[in-house]
């Protein structure tokens, strides 16, 4: 699997006084998409952390095209892009479902580290399931 989709509705707590989703929430949504993507390929963040592996965001970029608003139904597409020995890269697209309008695009790069903060090889279960 190279892409996954999740759906959810914009909550009141996520909008600012301009009736738009506050910019930082998109990164939380990206985290939701990435977590569900990994879960669906058989990789649980909790299990990785229990084994001493941490996936930390080392780079994040985003482009806001149009605002999401309170009660919008959102479709978030998460796409696995590439892996190296210690890094994973994901891309994201945020759509408003009622008109299929692309609202935001983004990308995150994650590094695999040990609890001591040292870069380590991505665990076999992750590498194998990502192909």
Secondary structure, DSSP 4 states (H G I P E B T S, - for coil): --EEEEEEE--GGGB-TTSSB-TTHHHHHHHHHHHHHHHHTT--HHHHHHTTEEEEEEEEEEEE-S---TT-EEEEEEEEEEE-SSEEEEEEEEEETTTTEEEEEEEEEEEEEETTS-B-PPPHHHHHHH-
